[in-house]
Structures are given as C-alpha cells and as structure tokens.
Amino acid sequence: MSVIKVASHSRTAAVAGAIAGVMREADRAEVQAIGAAAVNQAVKAMVIAKSYLAEEGVDISFSPSFVEVMIHEQARTAIKFLIEPRNSKE
Amino acid sequence: MSVIKVASHSRTAAVAGAIAGVMREADRAEVQAIGAAAVNQAVKAMVIAKSYLAEEGVDISFSPSFVEVMIHEQARTAIKFLIEPRNSKE
C-alpha cells in the first residue's frame, strides 16, 4: 500500500481526495506527517475525507503511531495514521 | 462525558494518562484541540495512550471531526477526536 505523505503546505482538500480514493480502492490507507503543521493538515484532511466517504455510507476511523523515517539522512519521528472503516474487524 | 482539552503546552504524557483513565472508566473519550500545535500534542498523546491501553489488551482508534467552540466570545474551529475501542460496534 502506498503511503500518502502530507506536508505543512499540502492542501487539505487534495489530501482528502487522495485518502478517499485509496479507501475506495484498497479499503485502508496510510497517511504520514512530520511536524505539527503537517500533522494538523493530515488531521483536517482526514475529517474532510470522512465527510466524502460518509456520503457513500462508509465511516472511517484512524489509528496513529510513531514511525522513524530517514529524511536527508537524518532520523525523524513521523506520525503514521492507519485509516480503516470504523467497525472493521481487520 | 467530559471533554479532555489539549493546549499547545499540554504535556503529552499527562494527556495520555487522562485519555487512558477515561477509556478505562467510560470505554470512550473525547479530546478537543484548537490550532496546529495543540492538535499535534493531542495526536501524540493518543499514540501514547494507545500504548498504555495496548498493555491492557485494549486497542483504540480515533474519529476526528470539526466543532465550533466559543473562546473569549469568538467562534473558533476545534478538532474533536472521539476515541473508542478499535473494533467497537458503538
């Protein structure tokens, strides 16, 4: 599964569209953000994606975790959001 | 249910403890944050709360939404995170 990477300058509507698209195809999506501004954009995008998918009868929730990623050969801690249907058993 | 309010200066471990405590008592919790720094603290606290509760065999997920709140008589948009057991049917 490809990871949707969100930056502080990412447009929330565009990210929301990407999340909804991946959810429709794969029934789960991963979003990754580094830093407060990017995490905030990711959360706002998830709220918007939630409203898009709610129109199709799909309710989503997310499960966040810390992940170490390498950026320009430096270790950074990112937040990874695993997005799933809300009452998923998987 | 009382709402756990997170500010940019909130300590993530303290917020995580509050979330875990409410989850143990009520099986669901609400966290509210306004602004990128506070949302980031809230997300980090949720990751930590998730690890606390995982030790007790409880897996949690989050469902974010926008809410309008009044701060000093001004309307602000907050992010509300509803926290539930991950495979909850409620």
N, CA and C atoms of all chains as a GROMACS GRO file, in nm:
protein
  540
    1MET      N    1   0.086  -0.120   0.000
    1MET     CA    2   0.000   0.000   0.000
    1MET      C    3   0.088   0.124   0.000
    2SER      N    4   0.060   0.218  -0.089
    2SER     CA    5   0.140   0.340  -0.092
    2SER      C    6   0.099   0.431   0.024
    3VAL      N    7   0.194   0.507   0.072
    3VAL     CA    8   0.172   0.597   0.186
    3VAL      C    9   0.144   0.737   0.132
    4ILE      N   10   0.039   0.800   0.181
    4ILE     CA   11   0.008   0.938   0.143
    4ILE      C   12   0.088   1.029   0.236
    5LYS      N   13   0.183   1.102   0.179
    5LYS     CA   14   0.267   1.189   0.262
    5LYS      C   15   0.211   1.330   0.264
    6VAL      N   16   0.196   1.384   0.384
    6VAL     CA   17   0.136   1.516   0.400
    6VAL      C   18   0.242   1.613   0.452
    7ALA      N   19   0.252   1.728   0.388
    7ALA     CA   20   0.345   1.832   0.433
    7ALA      C   21   0.265   1.950   0.487
    8SER      N   22   0.336   2.043   0.550
    8SER     CA   23   0.267   2.158   0.609
    8SER      C   24   0.195   2.241   0.503
    9HIS      N   25   0.246   2.238   0.379
    9HIS     CA   26   0.186   2.317   0.272
    9HIS      C   27   0.087   2.236   0.188
   10SER      N   28   0.062   2.110   0.226
   10SER     CA   29  -0.033   2.029   0.149
   10SER      C   30  -0.173   2.088   0.160
   11ARG      N   31  -0.246   2.084   0.050
   11ARG     CA   32  -0.385   2.133   0.052
   11ARG      C   33  -0.472   2.022   0.110
   12THR      N   34  -0.552   2.058   0.210
   12THR     CA   35  -0.631   1.955   0.279
   12THR      C   36  -0.730   1.887   0.185
   13ALA      N   37  -0.791   1.963   0.094
   13ALA     CA   38  -0.890   1.903   0.004
   13ALA      C   39  -0.825   1.800  -0.088
   14ALA      N   40  -0.703   1.832  -0.135
   14ALA     CA   41  -0.631   1.739  -0.223
   14ALA      C   42  -0.594   1.611  -0.148
   15VAL      N   43  -0.547   1.627  -0.025
   15VAL     CA   44  -0.510   1.510   0.056
   15VAL      C   45  -0.637   1.428   0.086
   16ALA      N   46  -0.746   1.498   0.118
   16ALA     CA   47  -0.872   1.428   0.147
   16ALA      C   48  -0.917   1.346   0.027
   17GLY      N   49  -0.902   1.404  -0.092
   17GLY     CA   50  -0.939   1.332  -0.215
   17GLY      C   51  -0.853   1.208  -0.233
   18ALA      N   52  -0.724   1.222  -0.203
   18ALA     CA   53  -0.633   1.107  -0.215
   18ALA      C   54  -0.671   0.997  -0.116
   19ILE      N   55  -0.702   1.038   0.008
   19ILE     CA   56  -0.740   0.939   0.110
   19ILE      C   57  -0.868   0.866   0.066
   20ALA      N   58  -0.967   0.943   0.022
   20ALA     CA   59  -1.094   0.882  -0.018
   20ALA      C   60  -1.072   0.787  -0.136
   21GLY      N   61  -0.985   0.828  -0.230
   21GLY     CA   62  -0.957   0.744  -0.346
   21GLY      C   63  -0.893   0.611  -0.306
   22VAL      N   64  -0.794   0.618  -0.217
   22VAL     CA   65  -0.726   0.496  -0.173
   22VAL      C   66  -0.822   0.408  -0.092
   23MET      N   67  -0.905   0.470  -0.009
   23MET     CA   68  -1.003   0.393   0.070
   23MET      C   69  -1.099   0.318  -0.022
   24ARG      N   70  -1.143   0.385  -0.128
   24ARG     CA   71  -1.236   0.319  -0.221
   24ARG      C   72  -1.171   0.199  -0.289
   25GLU      N   73  -1.041   0.212  -0.319
   25GLU     CA   74  -0.971   0.104  -0.390
   25GLU      C   75  -0.926  -0.007  -0.298
   26ALA      N   76  -0.869   0.033  -0.184
   26ALA     CA   77  -0.797  -0.066  -0.102
   26ALA      C   78  -0.863  -0.091   0.034
   27ASP      N   79  -0.964  -0.011   0.070
   27ASP     CA   80  -1.036  -0.026   0.196
   27ASP      C   81  -0.950   0.008   0.318
   28ARG      N   82  -0.832   0.060   0.294
   28ARG     CA   83  -0.749   0.114   0.401
   28ARG      C   84  -0.645   0.206   0.339
   29ALA      N   85  -0.596   0.299   0.418
   29ALA     CA   86  -0.500   0.395   0.366
   29ALA      C   87  -0.402   0.432   0.476
   30GLU      N   88  -0.283   0.473   0.435
   30GLU     CA   89  -0.184   0.520   0.532
   30GLU      C   90  -0.143   0.662   0.498
   31VAL      N   91  -0.144   0.745   0.602
   31VAL     CA   92  -0.107   0.886   0.586
   31VAL      C   93   0.010   0.912   0.680
   32GLN      N   94   0.110   0.983   0.632
   32GLN     CA   95   0.229   1.009   0.714
   32GLN      C   96   0.259   1.159   0.717
   33ALA      N   97   0.290   1.210   0.835
   33ALA     CA   98   0.318   1.353   0.851
   33ALA      C   99   0.429   1.372   0.952
   34ILE      N  100   0.514   1.473   0.926
   34ILE     CA  101   0.624   1.506   1.018
   34ILE      C  102   0.609   1.652   1.061
   35GLY      N  103   0.600   1.675   1.189
   35GLY     CA  104   0.590   1.812   1.240
   35GLY      C  105   0.447   1.855   1.263
   36ALA      N  106   0.430   1.952   1.354
   36ALA     CA  107   0.296   1.993   1.399
   36ALA      C  108   0.209   2.043   1.284
   37ALA      N  109   0.264   2.125   1.196
   37ALA     CA  110   0.183   2.182   1.090
   37ALA      C  111   0.135   2.074   0.993
   38ALA      N  112   0.221   1.979   0.964
   38ALA     CA  113   0.184   1.870   0.873
   38ALA      C  114   0.083   1.775   0.938
   39VAL      N  115   0.103   1.748   1.068
   39VAL     CA  116   0.008   1.661   1.140
   39VAL      C  117  -0.130   1.726   1.141
   40ASN      N  118  -0.132   1.858   1.163
   40ASN     CA  119  -0.260   1.931   1.163
   40ASN      C  120  -0.328   1.923   1.026
   41GLN      N  121  -0.250   1.941   0.920
   41GLN     CA  122  -0.307   1.929   0.784
   41GLN      C  123  -0.362   1.788   0.762
   42ALA      N  124  -0.288   1.688   0.808
   42ALA     CA  125  -0.331   1.549   0.791
   42ALA      C  126  -0.463   1.523   0.863
   43VAL      N  127  -0.475   1.576   0.985
   43VAL     CA  128  -0.598   1.554   1.062
   43VAL      C  129  -0.716   1.623   0.993
   44LYS      N  130  -0.694   1.748   0.948
   44LYS     CA  131  -0.802   1.819   0.879
   44LYS      C  132  -0.842   1.743   0.751
   45ALA      N  133  -0.743   1.693   0.678
   45ALA     CA  134  -0.772   1.616   0.557
   45ALA      C  135  -0.854   1.491   0.590
   46MET      N  136  -0.825   1.429   0.704
   46MET     CA  137  -0.899   1.308   0.742
   46MET      C  138  -1.044   1.341   0.776
   47VAL      N  139  -1.065   1.457   0.840
   47VAL     CA  140  -1.203   1.499   0.869
   47VAL      C  141  -1.280   1.518   0.737
   48ILE      N  142  -1.214   1.582   0.640
   48ILE     CA  143  -1.280   1.607   0.511
   48ILE      C  144  -1.303   1.476   0.436
   49ALA      N  145  -1.202   1.387   0.436
   49ALA     CA  146  -1.217   1.256   0.370
   49ALA      C  147  -1.332   1.178   0.434
   50LYS      N  148  -1.344   1.192   0.565
   50LYS     CA  149  -1.453   1.126   0.638
   50LYS      C  150  -1.589   1.172   0.585
   51SER      N  151  -1.600   1.302   0.558
   51SER     CA  152  -1.729   1.352   0.507
   51SER      C  153  -1.753   1.304   0.364
   52TYR      N  154  -1.646   1.299   0.283
   52TYR     CA  155  -1.661   1.246   0.146
   52TYR      C  156  -1.714   1.102   0.151
   53LEU      N  157  -1.649   1.020   0.235
   53LEU     CA  158  -1.681   0.877   0.238
   53LEU      C  159  -1.815   0.851   0.308
   54ALA      N  160  -1.851   0.940   0.401
   54ALA     CA  161  -1.981   0.925   0.470
   54ALA      C  162  -2.095   0.934   0.369
   55GLU      N  163  -2.076   1.017   0.265
   55GLU     CA  164  -2.179   1.029   0.161
   55GLU      C  165  -2.201   0.896   0.089
   56GLU      N  166  -2.098   0.810   0.093
   56GLU     CA  167  -2.107   0.679   0.028
   56GLU      C  168  -2.138   0.569   0.130
   57GLY      N  169  -2.171   0.612   0.252
   57GLY     CA  170  -2.209   0.514   0.355
   57GLY      C  171  -2.091   0.448   0.424
   58VAL      N  172  -1.970   0.503   0.404
   58VAL     CA  173  -1.851   0.445   0.467
   58VAL      C  174  -1.806   0.536   0.581
   59ASP      N  175  -1.791   0.480   0.699
   59ASP     CA  176  -1.744   0.555   0.814
   59ASP      C  177  -1.600   0.512   0.841
   60ILE      N  178  -1.511   0.610   0.863
   60ILE     CA  179  -1.370   0.573   0.885
   60ILE      C  180  -1.321   0.617   1.022
   61SER      N  181  -1.222   0.545   1.070
   61SER     CA  182  -1.151   0.589   1.190
   61SER      C  183  -1.003   0.571   1.163
   62PHE      N  184  -0.921   0.626   1.250
   62PHE     CA  185  -0.778   0.609   1.226
   62PHE      C  186  -0.705   0.572   1.352
   63SER      N  187  -0.593   0.509   1.330
   63SER     CA  188  -0.510   0.460   1.439
   63SER      C  189  -0.370   0.518   1.418
   64PRO      N  190  -0.325   0.608   1.507
   64PRO     CA  191  -0.196   0.673   1.485
   64PRO      C  192  -0.081   0.597   1.552
   65SER      N  193   0.036   0.609   1.496
   65SER     CA  194   0.155   0.552   1.560
   65SER      C  195   0.276   0.636   1.523
   66PHE      N  196   0.382   0.621   1.602
   66PHE     CA  197   0.508   0.688   1.569
   66PHE      C  198   0.587   0.597   1.475
   67VAL      N  199   0.651   0.654   1.377
   67VAL     CA  200   0.744   0.577   1.293
   67VAL      C  201   0.870   0.659   1.271
   68GLU      N  202   0.981   0.590   1.267
   68GLU     CA  203   1.108   0.657   1.237
   68GLU      C  204   1.128   0.658   1.086
   69VAL      N  205   1.156   0.774   1.031
   69VAL     CA  206   1.183   0.782   0.888
   69VAL      C  207   1.315   0.856   0.867
   70MET      N  208   1.379   0.830   0.754
   70MET     CA  209   1.503   0.899   0.723
   70MET      C  210   1.472   1.011   0.624
   71ILE      N  211   1.508   1.132   0.661
   71ILE     CA  212   1.491   1.248   0.573
   71ILE      C  213   1.628   1.312   0.559
   72HIS      N  214   1.679   1.320   0.436
   72HIS     CA  215   1.812   1.375   0.412
   72HIS      C  216   1.916   1.312   0.506
   73GLU      N  217   1.907   1.179   0.517
   73GLU     CA  218   2.000   1.101   0.601
   73GLU      C  219   1.992   1.133   0.750
   74GLN      N  220   1.881   1.195   0.792
   74GLN     CA  221   1.859   1.219   0.935
   74GLN      C  222   1.735   1.143   0.980
   75ALA      N  223   1.743   1.084   1.098
   75ALA     CA  224   1.627   1.012   1.153
   75ALA      C  225   1.527   1.114   1.208
   76ARG      N  226   1.403   1.105   1.164
   76ARG     CA  227   1.297   1.192   1.215
   76ARG      C  228   1.182   1.104   1.260
   77THR      N  229   1.106   1.152   1.358
   77THR     CA  230   0.989   1.078   1.403
   77THR      C  231   0.865   1.134   1.330
   78ALA      N  232   0.801   1.048   1.258
   78ALA     CA  233   0.678   1.087   1.187
   78ALA      C  234   0.559   1.027   1.259
   79ILE      N  235   0.442   1.083   1.230
   79ILE     CA  236   0.318   1.020   1.276
   79ILE      C  237   0.259   0.948   1.155
   80LYS      N  238   0.229   0.821   1.174
   80LYS     CA  239   0.162   0.744   1.069
   80LYS      C  240   0.018   0.720   1.114
   81PHE      N  241  -0.076   0.753   1.028
   81PHE     CA  242  -0.217   0.728   1.057
   81PHE      C  243  -0.264   0.613   0.968
   82LEU      N  244  -0.307   0.506   1.031
   82LEU     CA  245  -0.369   0.398   0.955
   82LEU      C  246  -0.519   0.426   0.954
   83ILE      N  247  -0.574   0.438   0.835
   83ILE     CA  248  -0.717   0.470   0.821
   83ILE      C  249  -0.792   0.345   0.777
   84GLU      N  250  -0.899   0.315   0.847
   84GLU     CA  251  -0.976   0.193   0.820
   84GLU      C  252  -1.124   0.224   0.830
   85PRO      N  253  -1.209   0.137   0.775
   85PRO     CA  254  -1.351   0.150   0.804
   85PRO      C  255  -1.371   0.142   0.955
   86ARG      N  256  -1.464   0.218   1.008
   86ARG     CA  257  -1.471   0.236   1.154
   86ARG      C  258  -1.495   0.108   1.231
   87ASN      N  259  -1.579   0.020   1.179
   87ASN     CA  260  -1.606  -0.102   1.256
   87ASN      C  261  -1.541  -0.224   1.194
   88SER      N  262  -1.428  -0.197   1.127
   88SER     CA  263  -1.353  -0.305   1.063
   88SER      C  264  -1.309  -0.409   1.164
   89LYS      N  265  -1.307  -0.533   1.121
   89LYS     CA  266  -1.252  -0.640   1.206
   89LYS      C  267  -1.105  -0.662   1.174
   90GLU      N  268  -1.058  -0.604   1.064
   90GLU     CA  269  -0.918  -0.623   1.024
   90GLU      C  270  -0.830  -0.518   1.093
   91MET      N  271  -2.025   1.293   2.910
   91MET     CA  272  -1.881   1.262   2.910
   91MET      C  273  -1.801   1.393   2.908
   92SER      N  274  -1.704   1.404   2.994
   92SER     CA  275  -1.623   1.526   2.995
   92SER      C  276  -1.523   1.523   2.879
   93VAL      N  277  -1.493   1.640   2.830
   93VAL     CA  278  -1.402   1.653   2.716
   93VAL      C  279  -1.262   1.685   2.768
   94ILE      N  280  -1.163   1.612   2.719
   94ILE     CA  281  -1.024   1.639   2.755
   94ILE      C  282  -0.971   1.747   2.661
   95LYS      N  283  -0.943   1.864   2.715
   95LYS     CA  284  -0.897   1.975   2.629
   95LYS      C  285  -0.746   1.979   2.626
   96VAL      N  286  -0.692   1.986   2.507
   96VAL     CA  287  -0.546   1.984   2.490
   96VAL      C  288  -0.500   2.118   2.435
   97ALA      N  289  -0.398   2.174   2.498
   97ALA     CA  290  -0.340   2.301   2.450
   97ALA      C  291  -0.201   2.274   2.395
   98SER      N  292  -0.145   2.375   2.330
   98SER     CA  293  -0.013   2.358   2.269
   98SER      C  294   0.094   2.326   2.374
   99HIS      N  295   0.070   2.373   2.499
   99HIS     CA  296   0.169   2.349   2.605
   99HIS      C  297   0.135   2.228   2.692
  100SER      N  298   0.029   2.155   2.657
  100SER     CA  299  -0.008   2.036   2.736
  100SER      C  300   0.103   1.931   2.726
  101ARG      N  301   0.130   1.866   2.837
  101ARG     CA  302   0.230   1.759   2.834
  101ARG      C  303   0.163   1.633   2.779
  102THR      N  304   0.226   1.572   2.679
  102THR     CA  305   0.162   1.458   2.613
  102THR      C  306   0.140   1.340   2.708
  103ALA      N  307   0.235   1.316   2.798
  103ALA     CA  308   0.221   1.202   2.891
  103ALA      C  309   0.102   1.223   2.984
  104ALA      N  310   0.081   1.349   3.027
  104ALA     CA  311  -0.032   1.378   3.117
  104ALA      C  312  -0.164   1.360   3.043
  105VAL      N  313  -0.168   1.408   2.920
  105VAL     CA  314  -0.291   1.393   2.841
  105VAL      C  315  -0.317   1.246   2.813
  106ALA      N  316  -0.210   1.173   2.781
  106ALA     CA  317  -0.224   1.029   2.755
  106ALA      C  318  -0.279   0.956   2.876
  107GLY      N  319  -0.232   0.994   2.994
  107GLY     CA  320  -0.282   0.934   3.118
  107GLY      C  321  -0.430   0.963   3.138
  108ALA      N  322  -0.470   1.087   3.108
  108ALA     CA  323  -0.611   1.126   3.120
  108ALA      C  324  -0.698   1.045   3.023
  109ILE      N  325  -0.649   1.031   2.898
  109ILE     CA  326  -0.725   0.955   2.798
  109ILE      C  327  -0.741   0.810   2.844
  110ALA      N  328  -0.630   0.751   2.888
  110ALA     CA  329  -0.635   0.610   2.931
  110ALA      C  330  -0.729   0.594   3.050
  111GLY      N  331  -0.727   0.690   3.141
  111GLY     CA  332  -0.814   0.684   3.258
  111GLY      C  333  -0.962   0.690   3.220
  112VAL      N  334  -0.996   0.782   3.131
  112VAL     CA  335  -1.136   0.795   3.087
  112VAL      C  336  -1.178   0.671   3.009
  113MET      N  337  -1.089   0.619   2.926
  113MET     CA  338  -1.121   0.498   2.850
  113MET      C  339  -1.151   0.380   2.943
  114ARG      N  340  -1.071   0.368   3.050
  114ARG     CA  341  -1.092   0.258   3.144
  114ARG      C  342  -1.228   0.272   3.213
  115GLU      N  343  -1.267   0.395   3.242
  115GLU     CA  344  -1.394   0.418   3.313
  115GLU      C  345  -1.515   0.414   3.221
  116ALA      N  346  -1.503   0.481   3.107
  116ALA     CA  347  -1.623   0.506   3.025
  116ALA      C  348  -1.621   0.433   2.891
  117ASP      N  349  -1.509   0.371   2.856
  117ASP     CA  350  -1.495   0.298   2.731
  117ASP      C  351  -1.499   0.389   2.607
  118ARG      N  352  -1.501   0.518   2.628
  118ARG     CA  353  -1.483   0.613   2.518
  118ARG      C  354  -1.440   0.746   2.579
  119ALA      N  355  -1.375   0.827   2.497
  119ALA     CA  356  -1.325   0.955   2.546
  119ALA      C  357  -1.331   1.057   2.434
  120GLU      N  358  -1.338   1.183   2.472
  120GLU     CA  359  -1.334   1.291   2.373
  120GLU      C  360  -1.219   1.384   2.404
  121VAL      N  361  -1.143   1.415   2.300
  121VAL     CA  362  -1.030   1.505   2.313
  121VAL      C  363  -1.052   1.622   2.218
  122GLN      N  364  -1.027   1.742   2.266
  122GLN     CA  365  -1.050   1.860   2.182
  122GLN      C  366  -0.925   1.946   2.177
  123ALA      N  367  -0.893   1.996   2.057
  123ALA     CA  368  -0.774   2.079   2.040
  123ALA      C  369  -0.801   2.188   1.938
  124ILE      N  370  -0.743   2.304   1.961
  124ILE     CA  371  -0.756   2.417   1.867
  124ILE      C  372  -0.617   2.461   1.824
  125GLY      N  373  -0.593   2.461   1.694
  125GLY     CA  374  -0.465   2.507   1.642
  125GLY      C  375  -0.368   2.392   1.620
  126ALA      N  376  -0.274   2.414   1.528
  126ALA     CA  377  -0.183   2.308   1.484
  126ALA      C  378  -0.100   2.249   1.598
  127ALA      N  379  -0.048   2.333   1.685
  127ALA     CA  380   0.039   2.283   1.792
  127ALA      C  381  -0.040   2.196   1.890
  128ALA      N  382  -0.163   2.239   1.920
  128ALA     CA  383  -0.247   2.163   2.013
  128ALA      C  384  -0.294   2.031   1.949
  129VAL      N  385  -0.327   2.036   1.820
  129VAL     CA  386  -0.369   1.914   1.750
  129VAL      C  387  -0.254   1.814   1.749
  130ASN      N  388  -0.133   1.864   1.725
  130ASN     CA  389  -0.014   1.777   1.725
  130ASN      C  390   0.007   1.713   1.863
  131GLN      N  391  -0.007   1.793   1.969
  131GLN     CA  392   0.007   1.737   2.105
  131GLN      C  393  -0.100   1.631   2.129
  132ALA      N  394  -0.224   1.659   2.084
  132ALA     CA  395  -0.334   1.564   2.104
  132ALA      C  396  -0.305   1.432   2.034
  133VAL      N  397  -0.253   1.440   1.910
  133VAL     CA  398  -0.224   1.318   1.834
  133VAL      C  399  -0.113   1.238   1.903
  134LYS      N  400  -0.009   1.309   1.948
  134LYS     CA  401   0.100   1.239   2.016
  134LYS      C  402   0.049   1.174   2.145
  135ALA      N  403  -0.038   1.245   2.217
  135ALA     CA  404  -0.094   1.189   2.341
  135ALA      C  405  -0.177   1.064   2.309
  136MET      N  406  -0.246   1.065   2.196
  136MET     CA  407  -0.327   0.948   2.159
  136MET      C  408  -0.239   0.829   2.126
  137VAL      N  409  -0.126   0.854   2.062
  137VAL     CA  410  -0.033   0.742   2.034
  137VAL      C  411   0.016   0.682   2.166
  138ILE      N  412   0.050   0.769   2.261
  138ILE     CA  413   0.099   0.720   2.391
  138ILE      C  414  -0.012   0.648   2.468
  139ALA      N  415  -0.134   0.706   2.468
  139ALA     CA  416  -0.248   0.641   2.535
  139ALA      C  417  -0.274   0.503   2.475
  140LYS      N  418  -0.258   0.496   2.343
  140LYS     CA  419  -0.276   0.369   2.272
  140LYS      C  420  -0.179   0.264   2.325
  141SER      N  421  -0.055   0.305   2.350
  141SER     CA  422   0.043   0.208   2.402
  141SER      C  423   0.010   0.168   2.545
  142TYR      N  424  -0.037   0.266   2.627
  142TYR     CA  425  -0.078   0.233   2.764
  142TYR      C  426  -0.189   0.128   2.762
  143LEU      N  427  -0.291   0.152   2.679
  143LEU     CA  428  -0.409   0.064   2.678
  143LEU      C  429  -0.380  -0.069   2.610
  144ALA      N  430  -0.287  -0.068   2.516
  144ALA     CA  431  -0.249  -0.193   2.448
  144ALA      C  432  -0.193  -0.292   2.549
  145GLU      N  433  -0.124  -0.240   2.652
  145GLU     CA  434  -0.069  -0.328   2.757
  145GLU      C  435  -0.181  -0.399   2.832
  146GLU      N  436  -0.302  -0.339   2.828
  146GLU     CA  437  -0.418  -0.400   2.895
  146GLU      C  438  -0.507  -0.476   2.796
  147GLY      N  439  -0.456  -0.490   2.674
  147GLY     CA  440  -0.531  -0.565   2.573
  147GLY      C  441  -0.641  -0.486   2.504
  148VAL      N  442  -0.638  -0.352   2.523
  148VAL     CA  443  -0.740  -0.268   2.460
  148VAL      C  444  -0.677  -0.193   2.343
  149ASP      N  445  -0.736  -0.205   2.226
  149ASP     CA  446  -0.688  -0.134   2.109
  149ASP      C  447  -0.786  -0.019   2.082
  150ILE      N  448  -0.732   0.100   2.057
  150ILE     CA  449  -0.822   0.213   2.035
  150ILE      C  450  -0.803   0.275   1.898
  151SER      N  451  -0.909   0.338   1.849
  151SER     CA  452  -0.898   0.417   1.727
  151SER      C  453  -0.970   0.550   1.750
  152PHE      N  454  -0.952   0.640   1.656
  152PHE     CA  455  -0.998   0.778   1.673
  152PHE      C  456  -1.077   0.822   1.553
  153SER      N  457  -1.179   0.899   1.579
  153SER     CA  458  -1.260   0.953   1.473
  153SER      C  459  -1.264   1.105   1.490
  154PRO      N  460  -1.201   1.179   1.398
  154PRO     CA  461  -1.193   1.323   1.416
  154PRO      C  462  -1.310   1.396   1.351
  155SER      N  463  -1.345   1.511   1.405
  155SER     CA  464  -1.446   1.597   1.341
  155SER      C  465  -1.417   1.743   1.377
  156PHE      N  466  -1.474   1.832   1.297
  156PHE     CA  467  -1.464   1.975   1.328
  156PHE      C  468  -1.577   2.012   1.423
  157VAL      N  469  -1.549   2.096   1.520
  157VAL     CA  470  -1.656   2.151   1.605
  157VAL      C  471  -1.630   2.301   1.624
  158GLU      N  472  -1.740   2.375   1.628
  158GLU     CA  473  -1.729   2.519   1.655
  158GLU      C  474  -1.734   2.539   1.805
  159VAL      N  475  -1.638   2.612   1.857
  159VAL     CA  476  -1.640   2.642   2.000
  159VAL      C  477  -1.623   2.793   2.018
  160MET      N  478  -1.673   2.843   2.131
  160MET     CA  479  -1.660   2.985   2.160
  160MET      C  480  -1.544   3.004   2.258
  161ILE      N  481  -1.446   3.084   2.219
  161ILE     CA  482  -1.332   3.116   2.305
  161ILE      C  483  -1.328   3.268   2.319
  162HIS      N  484  -1.341   3.319   2.437
  162HIS     CA  485  -1.344   3.464   2.460
  162HIS      C  486  -1.444   3.531   2.365
  163GLU      N  487  -1.563   3.470   2.357
  163GLU     CA  488  -1.673   3.522   2.274
  163GLU      C  489  -1.640   3.525   2.124
  164GLN      N  490  -1.539   3.448   2.084
  164GLN     CA  491  -1.511   3.435   1.940
  164GLN      C  492  -1.530   3.291   1.897
  165ALA      N  493  -1.590   3.272   1.780
  165ALA     CA  494  -1.609   3.136   1.727
  165ALA      C  495  -1.476   3.085   1.673
  166ARG      N  496  -1.437   2.968   1.717
  166ARG     CA  497  -1.314   2.905   1.667
  166ARG      C  498  -1.349   2.762   1.622
  167THR      N  499  -1.274   2.712   1.526
  167THR     CA  500  -1.294   2.575   1.484
  167THR      C  501  -1.195   2.484   1.557
  168ALA      N  502  -1.248   2.392   1.632
  168ALA     CA  503  -1.163   2.297   1.704
  168ALA      C  504  -1.171   2.162   1.633
  169ILE      N  505  -1.074   2.078   1.663
  169ILE     CA  506  -1.081   1.938   1.620
  169ILE      C  507  -1.122   1.856   1.741
  170LYS      N  508  -1.227   1.778   1.724
  170LYS     CA  509  -1.268   1.687   1.830
  170LYS      C  510  -1.233   1.545   1.787
  171PHE      N  511  -1.166   1.473   1.874
  171PHE     CA  512  -1.132   1.333   1.847
  171PHE      C  513  -1.218   1.245   1.937
  172LEU      N  514  -1.300   1.164   1.876
  172LEU     CA  515  -1.375   1.065   1.955
  172LEU      C  516  -1.290   0.937   1.958
  173ILE      N  517  -1.259   0.893   2.078
  173ILE     CA  518  -1.174   0.775   2.095
  173ILE      C  519  -1.259   0.657   2.140
  174GLU      N  520  -1.243   0.548   2.073
  174GLU     CA  521  -1.325   0.428   2.102
  174GLU      C  522  -1.237   0.303   2.093
  175PRO      N  523  -1.284   0.192   2.150
  175PRO     CA  524  -1.216   0.066   2.122
  175PRO      C  525  -1.216   0.043   1.971
  176ARG      N  526  -1.110  -0.014   1.918
  176ARG     CA  527  -1.092  -0.014   1.773
  176ARG      C  528  -1.202  -0.088   1.698
  177ASN      N  529  -1.248  -0.198   1.751
  177ASN     CA  530  -1.350  -0.272   1.677
  177ASN      C  531  -1.487  -0.259   1.739
  178SER      N  532  -1.506  -0.145   1.806
  178SER     CA  533  -1.635  -0.118   1.870
  178SER      C  534  -1.750  -0.120   1.770
  179LYS      N  535  -1.864  -0.167   1.813
  179LYS     CA  536  -1.983  -0.160   1.729
  179LYS      C  537  -2.064  -0.035   1.761
  180GLU      N  538  -2.026   0.034   1.868
  180GLU     CA  539  -2.100   0.156   1.908
  180GLU      C  540  -2.045   0.278   1.835
   0.00000   0.00000   0.00000
